[in-house]
Every structure is written in C-alpha cells, then in structure tokens.
C-alpha cells in the first residue's frame, strides 16, 4: 500500500486507550526498526517540535492474538513519496500536500504487514500517570502566573485567567513526568525588557512557592471538570485543554492527554529553584501530584 494522503485519526484526546485499526503502511528505518502507520490510533506520540509529553506505552494485537510491543510512537509526516520521522520532518504541521501521521515503531522481528487488522492497546496505568502530570503542569503554570503577577512593570499578554502570562513569556522547556512535571523558565534580558522584575526574587521565592501551592489547593478542592476541546479528528487539528474553574473556564492549546477532573490530581506540591545555566538565570518549577 502507498503512504497515506491524510492525517492519522487520533482517539487519545477523548481518553481512548484501545481501538481497532487497519495497517496502511509498513517500512523499515535506518536503525532496523519497523514503522507501522495506522488509519487511526489511541496511542499518543511524542512530537519532536515540542516533546513535553513522551510516547504512550502500547502493544498492537494481531488477528492471531500476538502482542507486538510499540517501542515508541512518534509524529511523522509524508509527502506521499517519503516518510519523515520525528526531528527529520522538514515542514510545519498543516503544510499543504503533506499528511501528518503517528509512526508506531516496532522491533525488527515484528510480523505485521500492510492491510492487516490490529488492535491498539495502550498501557492505561502509564497513560493515567502522564495525564496527571500534564494537567498538573498546566494548572501549576496558571498558579505561578498569579503568584508573580505583581512583578510585572509593563503590560504583557494575559493568560486565560487574565493574569500576566509569565509561563508563556519565559518558558524554556517543559517535561511531563508520571505524576508531575518539570518546567524551566528563562529570566533573561529579553524577559526583563518586557517588564518582568527579578529584583529580590531569591528572597521572595519561598513566598511565591507558598502562594502557588495555595492557589492549586483551592482549585483542586473545587474539583473542576477538565476536557480536551478538538477542532477535528486528525493529528494536526487544533486541540486545547479546558478546565472549568469556579472563577472562569480557562483554555490552553495542548496536544497531550489529561485527567477528566481536578480531584484526580489528589494534592499538588510545588518547589521552585533559581540557577544559572550558561550565564542565563533560570527558574525551575517541580510539580508533583500525590493521590
């Protein structure tokens, strides 16, 4: 079969962890692994463009009942002639004439062929741990924005709750871990020119940490519902995380997976640390959920 001309239909935004699928394309890549493309999948892939949430753990169950491990799921793209995987994708998502697909990477001895019918089965426990971590990450970013709002001396873009968007202006990297996240913010000259004051930040860090944690505790106690808003079923269709907090409904663009209610986070702890990375001051926030 030829390479697909349309995006993979993704089912994980709705929380799916199992689905039947048709194998559209199979090929072997340079490291010997086999790439399998499906018409639709519940398996969340890692995106080289913003690799905050890693790949789901999953297996493909063949018609004979054999379980084939998915070693990794990765966002890939094809122009109809060549498949580009991960960091090798040469165009932006949505580029005309390109299809963006989920590449399921299997061990070299996997016995799967184009046209096969398989069942995608995702590790639910691991998915849930990452979903908790990702929801915790978004919620903590909003709480931190509020805790440092008085440090802005100029008007900047606001977040979904109307606070100055420190997270959006300063984020350098975000890593979703099982049950938590690690976020690194650059406190560089560019951020300071935008109006963010770092004066006395080290001395106030414990106070900011406590304020962030207190806001999180309030939001979690409200048990707000959470859902993913989708513009369409394809891999590149716009998706957003939405939490209906008591004070307002807030939305953040996101392609990851999440819990369905804030009570599923249990309680959240937050720790903040200042450091110097290659001459640039940084703030690292560790967020961890305890059920």
LUMMILUM-274883 format. One record per residue (C-alpha): residue number from 0; residue in one letter; y, x, z. Coordinates in steps of 0.001 Angstrom, whole numbers, plus 524288, in hexadecimal, padded with zeros to 5 digits. Example, Ala and Ser with C-alpha at 12.3 -4.5 7.8 and 13.67 -1.06 7.14 Angstrom:
seq:type:v:u:w
0:A:7EE6C:8300C:81E78
1:S:7FBDC:83566:81BE4
***
This chain:
seq:type:v:u:w
0:X:80000:80000:80000
1:X:80DF3:80455:7FD8D
2:X:81812:80714:807E1
3:X:81E8C:7FAB5:80D38
4:X:82B91:7F626:807C6
5:X:82FCE:7EEAB:813F4
6:X:8319E:7F21E:82233
7:X:82671:7F0D8:82BD3
8:X:826CF:7E3EC:83327
9:X:827ED:7E7A2:8418B
10:X:822D9:7DEC1:84C4B
11:X:825F9:7E6C2:8587C
12:X:833EC:7E153:85A1E
13:X:82DA7:7D472:85E42
14:X:824A7:7DBA1:867BD
15:X:81873:7DB6C:85F44
16:X:80DF5:7E567:862A4
17:X:80345:7E0D6:85955
18:X:802D0:7DC52:84B2B
19:X:7FA4C:7DBD1:83F30
20:X:7FF13:7E3B7:83388
21:X:7FBCF:7E841:825DF
22:X:7FB9C:7F6BF:8229C
23:X:80546:7F8BE:8176D
24:X:804BC:8076F:8159E
25:X:7FD4A:81347:81AB0
26:X:80071:82192:8186D
27:X:7FE58:82ECB:81EE1
28:X:80A08:836CA:82381
29:X:80BBD:84584:82490
30:X:80613:846C1:83244
31:X:7F9A6:83FD5:82DEC
32:X:7FC46:83308:834B4
33:X:7FAD5:8262B:82D92
34:X:80672:81D0E:82BD8
35:X:803AE:80E85:82B84
36:X:80DE9:80486:8275E
37:X:80BC1:7F645:82B02
38:X:81244:7E9C8:82689
39:X:815ED:7E6B4:834AA
40:X:81432:7ED1A:841DC
41:X:81606:7EB3D:85073
42:X:816B2:7F9FF:8524F
43:X:8242E:7FF20:855C0
44:X:82735:80BE2:84E71
45:X:82FCC:8173F:85256
46:X:83C0E:8188C:849FA
47:X:84067:82674:846F4
48:X:84E64:8219E:8457C
49:X:84F49:81D8F:853CC
50:X:8425D:820F9:85A7E
51:X:84570:81B1E:867C1
52:X:838FE:81302:868B6
53:X:82C7B:81984:8646B
54:X:820E5:813D4:85D5F
55:X:817F3:80982:86307
56:X:809F3:80D2C:865F3
57:X:800EC:80515:85D6A
58:X:7F429:8040B:855FC
59:X:7F094:7FDF9:84903
60:X:7E423:7F5F7:849EB
61:X:7DCAF:7F5A5:83D16
62:X:7D4C7:7EA71:837A7
63:X:7C897:7F164:83C92
64:X:7CE13:7F167:84A52
65:X:7D136:80002:84AC5
66:X:7DD6C:80408:85248
67:X:7E5C4:80E51:84B8E
68:X:7F03B:8147C:85425
69:X:7FE43:81499:84F53
70:X:802B3:82239:85353
71:X:810D4:81EA3:850A9
72:X:818C7:81421:849D7
73:X:824D8:8190F:842A7
74:X:82FC0:81306:83A94
75:X:82DF1:8171C:82C5F
76:X:83407:81386:81F4E
77:X:82FD0:812EA:8112D
78:X:836B0:81206:8041E
79:X:82A32:80CA4:7FE1A
80:X:82543:819E9:7F9F0
81:X:825A0:822A3:8060B
82:X:823F1:81FF8:8148C
83:X:82D62:82703:81D9C
84:X:829EA:82732:82C07
85:X:83285:828CB:83802
86:X:83CF5:8334F:836DD
87:X:839AD:83507:82869
88:X:83F5F:827B0:824E1
89:X:84AE2:82B50:81BF8
90:X:8528C:81E7E:81C39
91:X:85869:81535:82601
92:X:8519B:808A6:829BB
93:X:85468:7FDA5:82055
94:X:85699:80691:814B0
95:X:854F3:7FEB0:80839
96:X:84835:80162:80134
97:X:84163:80660:80D72
98:X:8376D:7FFFD:81664
99:X:836E4:803CD:824B4
100:X:8295F:80348:82A7B
101:X:8219B:80630:836BE
102:X:818BD:811DF:83448
103:X:80CA5:81113:83CE8
104:X:80766:81EFC:83E2E
105:X:7F8C1:82079:84028
106:X:7EF85:82BFE:84202
107:X:7EA4F:8323D:8356B
108:X:7DCC7:82C2A:836BF
109:X:7E1AD:81E14:83760
110:X:7DA15:8153B:82E2E
111:X:7E447:80B7A:82967
112:X:7E7A9:807E4:81B67
113:X:7F211:8000C:8146D
114:X:7EE71:7F1BE:81416
115:X:7E760:7F201:82131
116:X:7EA38:7E78B:82B2F
117:X:7ECBC:7ED1B:838BC
118:X:7F186:7E8A0:84600
119:X:7FC95:7EFF9:84C9C
120:X:7FA88:7F0B3:85B56
121:X:80566:7F6B8:86384
122:X:80373:7FC3B:87138
123:X:80A32:7F169:878F7
124:X:80BB0:7F91A:885A2
125:X:81278:8047C:87EE6
126:X:81AEE:7FB4B:876C8
127:X:81F2B:7F426:88312
128:X:822B5:800F1:889C8
129:X:82B48:804EC:87E4A
130:X:8314B:7F74A:87D8C
131:X:83503:7F832:88BE6
132:X:83AEB:8058E:88965
133:X:842C5:800E3:87DAF
134:X:84847:7F4C9:88457
135:X:84B96:7FD11:8903C
136:X:852B7:80695:8874A
137:X:85B84:7FC25:88154
138:X:85E4C:7F5C5:88E5D
139:X:86194:802C7:894DB
140:X:86AD7:8067C:889D2
141:X:87289:7F9F7:88C0C
142:X:872CB:7FC30:89ABC
143:X:8776E:80A3F:898F0
144:X:88217:805B5:88F96
145:X:88719:7FCD7:89A64
146:X:88625:8075A:8A4D5
147:X:88EA2:81100:89D36
148:X:897EC:8070E:89725
149:X:8A360:80B9D:89F91
150:X:8A25B:8195F:899DA
151:X:8A7C5:81559:88CA1
152:X:8B63E:817B7:88A47
153:X:8B64D:8125F:87C65
154:X:8B109:805F2:87665
155:X:8A3BB:807FC:87013
156:X:89938:7FF79:86A24
157:X:89373:7F613:87409
158:X:88521:7F373:8768A
159:X:87F1A:7E5DD:8762F
160:X:88464:7E2D4:883B4
161:X:89246:7E70D:880BC
162:X:891A6:7F43D:887B9
163:X:895B1:8010A:88126
164:X:88984:80595:87A10
165:X:8870E:812DE:88044
166:X:878E2:8128E:87BBA
167:X:87CAD:81025:86D99
168:X:88743:81A90:86DC9
169:X:87FF2:82564:874E3
170:X:8714E:823C6:87267
171:X:86AC5:83033:86D63
172:X:85C81:82C6E:86EF1
173:X:85415:821D1:874BF
174:X:845A9:822C5:877FB
175:X:83DD2:816BB:87B8C
176:X:83304:81A29:8852D
177:X:82877:8116E:88AED
178:X:82FB7:809CF:8957D
179:X:83CA9:810A2:89315
180:X:84627:8185C:88AC7
181:X:84DB7:82516:88A33
182:X:85B5C:82461:88452
183:X:8642C:83009:881E1
184:X:872D4:82E5D:87FD6
185:X:87C38:838A1:87A80
186:X:888BB:83A1E:8825E
187:X:88F0E:84242:877B8
188:X:89D02:843EC:87306
189:X:89B5F:838E3:8693D
190:X:897F3:82F4E:87412
191:X:8A348:833FE:87C61
192:X:8ACB0:8326D:870F4
193:X:8A827:82456:86FE8
194:X:8ACF9:8227C:87DCB
195:X:8A15F:824EA:886C1
196:X:8A548:82CA7:892CF
197:X:89B71:83601:898DB
198:X:8A48F:83A05:8A3EE
199:X:89D79:83928:8B0EE
200:X:8912B:83402:8AA6C
201:X:88800:83CE1:8B1FC
202:X:88DCD:83876:8BEE6
203:X:88CBD:82A1B:8BB01
204:X:87F1A:82AEC:8B521
205:X:877F2:82533:8C0E3
206:X:8817D:819CF:8C130
207:X:87F8B:81729:8B29F
208:X:870E1:817EA:8B461
209:X:87149:80E1B:8BF89
210:X:87A1D:804D2:8B7F4
211:X:87110:80560:8AC21
212:X:86534:8027B:8B494
213:X:86C0A:7F72B:8BB68
214:X:86F98:7F0C3:8AE75
215:X:86197:7F248:8A9BC
216:X:85C3C:7EC19:8B62C
217:X:86532:7E057:8B463
218:X:86142:7DE54:8A63B
219:X:852BB:7DFA6:8A90F
220:X:853A7:7D5E2:8B445
221:X:858C7:7CBD6:8AA8B
222:X:84C4A:7CD4F:8A265
223:X:85362:7CB9E:89587
224:X:84AFA:7C8D8:88997
225:X:84A43:7D358:87F17
226:X:846D6:7D1F9:870BD
227:X:847DC:7D91E:863D2
228:X:8509A:7D289:859DA
229:X:84BEA:7D53A:84C03
230:X:8526D:7D387:83EDA
231:X:84579:7D3BB:8379A
232:X:8374A:7D82C:8385A
233:X:83883:7E546:83173
234:X:838EF:7F2B6:837AA
235:X:8472F:7F4F7:833DF
236:X:84C3F:7E760:8371E
237:X:85672:7E7CD:841E5
238:X:8515D:7E59E:84FA6
239:X:85899:7E4B0:85C93
240:X:854F3:7E495:86AF1
241:X:85AD6:7D8B7:871A9
242:X:85B96:7D66F:8805B
243:X:8611C:7C985:8853B
244:X:8679E:7CE6F:891A8
245:X:86E1A:7C49A:89AAE
246:X:87B9B:7C9E6:8975B
247:X:87969:7CA81:888A0
248:X:86F51:7CC35:87DFA
249:X:86F5D:7DA5A:8797B
250:X:869CF:7E013:86CE9
251:X:866BA:7EE24:868F1
252:X:86158:7F212:85B8B
253:X:85384:7F6F2:85DC3
254:X:846D3:7F8D3:85659
255:X:83E29:7FAB9:86242
256:X:835B6:7F22D:86AFE
257:X:839C4:7EB7D:87792
258:X:83599:7E2F5:882E6
259:X:83874:7D464:88293
260:X:83F7C:7D34D:88FB9
261:X:846A7:7DCD1:8988B
262:X:83DCC:7D9CE:8A41F
263:X:83326:7E152:89CEB
264:X:83AB1:7EDCC:89FEE
265:X:8383A:7EC5C:8AE83
266:X:842C7:7F51C:8B425
267:X:84A56:7FFDE:8AD38
268:X:84E5C:80CFD:8B2AF
269:X:858E1:8152A:8AC20
270:X:85C21:82380:8ADF3
271:X:86774:82AD1:8A7A9
272:X:8687D:83974:8A585
273:X:87344:841E2:89FD4
274:X:86FCA:84E2F:8984A
275:X:874DD:857AD:88E28
276:X:86D36:8585D:88164
277:X:87167:8636B:8787A
278:X:87F46:86279:87D4D
279:X:8801F:85398:87C9C
280:X:88071:84BE9:8895D
281:X:87659:8410D:889AC
282:X:872B3:835A6:89249
283:X:86453:83200:8931D
284:X:85FED:824C5:89814
285:X:851E2:822B6:89C40
286:X:84E0B:8146E:89D66
287:X:840F6:81092:8A345
288:X:83AAD:8036F:8A5DC
289:X:831FF:800C5:8B18A
290:X:82A2A:7F445:8B106
***
